[in-house]
């Protein structure tokens, strides 16, 4: 395939991503304006305690945030401010939202990254192994385990882990210690339970996908050929089967971000008290601090969008069989 | 397959179906504009659900008993799915009858707080009124509260029964809304193609870009947490997967001969969509519906666990939340609702797998 094809494809995908971003921003704006409470109400609850006249407060807040302008001007302001990186002021923490995000994103990032590494490596390993040993006791055990892993509610798993390992055995703290330096063994230890909490369900899913993808490839003609050539089983599995099975699994792992990972991370952070974006959004909800909630929802959507975009492009580049159209 | 079952439903039944929906709509309009509260919002959902279920589920199954028997035989061969179905039937029975037999799940009684389930005994520090001091006492579980009580003395059994009701309500109703929207979006998009397809699918893409739980939390934050709103929010955000699946199914159907034939016989677009396309995609819709119920139940449990659920209902998530607060004094409060949640999700997953295999003509059963 020519290089121009790939470049054209990337440009097309980027334009598409911009359109989707626009759509995502528009939907949040519509939801905010359709909602029964105006953002001013949320401020009012926090400010009227200090002033006398609620009507005055509302007028001041609306003027300050441009809520008295016509709706299309508000929309333009909303989009322009987001694009400029002006994501509003978080009154519950007295910080610009962007500062708040900068301070806390790394906690979510480390949790999600470690969980994905943990679940993907173990899940693929177990899946491939159980496919090779199809219909043995190991295989049944792995299948049963993956069924349980998929069905177990991850927030409950987290609580059970705390109950057993923190409360009963006392091996871990019941809460994540925020004072630890990021790259330290102590921090890694503090993340063990959260990573298992978030990773188990994902791992079970990947086990299933890896098993079925491997089984699909094991039946292919080129595998029979490879075996007939007298290649050692190690090479047949490692080179012929595994390489073909891994690509679709990676796509699934990336697409999982939107459904499983973010929701799971949100809850895991709340259970263990990890001060990541989920926890920040959770606190902001109960403080009525709407710029924070909006921004974190948007960040979630954008991360999903760009990982999908990156996956698509890398996938096309890795797999020469895909055509760009 | 299901297509053959559904296509037996014709003429008169169509009228009855549309009539029933119209009556419901008129009652709803009356309710909104003229009289206040003929029915509760949730009851509208139930009636709507019942009409759809009778028309697209029970009647076709009854009208074609031979095929029904055939599918039942196939599902039965998947033994785990029969267990799943049995558990779901049990849960529905518990949700319907249970509240009549158990105590009030909201009744707080600090005299009986943190009682263990029957068969367990814990050391509890109690204030002795006569001695006027705290004494440590052995507290055994009693049959008064077979599953124990939480830190406010509420009966665990009653709370679990109430939670089963909430979970099933949300699970079934929200899934129904989601698959209805998804099916219509998918079929319309595939059938009309062109810019309609383009617009609907781009909208689907945008909705899919939002992480499901984040969007849910955002909507509940804006609109406030009532059970009806939670059901609506899950239904209105969870349809994207169904839309994609139905679209791809319907795209392959669109070019098939029987659609061509009815088109050339002068069938209208609505007729083709409702009489030919929708009945044909129903088997994959049923599978995706069964498999998405667990996700919906978990979403509701998660919402109420973090305190964004309806504050007036006792759902499993609420109990779990109370459980996390009292992990060191009353482990059962966190363990019991979790086990129920786990079994329910497992049951729906098993059943969904069984139905998928039964509907797949290629699977060897």
Interface residues (C-beta under 8 A of the other chain):
Chain A: X19 X20 X23 X24 X27 X28 X31 X32 X35 X36 X37 X147 X148 X150 X151 X152 X153 X155 X156 X159 X160 X162 X163 X167 X174 X257 X258 X259 X261 X262 X263 X266 X267 X270 X271 X281 X282 X285 X286 X290 X293 X294 X296 X297 X300 X301 X304 X305 X308
Chain B: X202 X203 X205 X206 X207 X208 X209 X210 X211 X212 X213 X214 X215 X217 X218 X219 X221 X222 X223 X224 X294 X298 X299 X301 X302 X305 X306 X307 X308 X320 X323 X324 X327 X328 X331 X334 X335 X337 X338 X341 X342 X345 X346 X349 X350
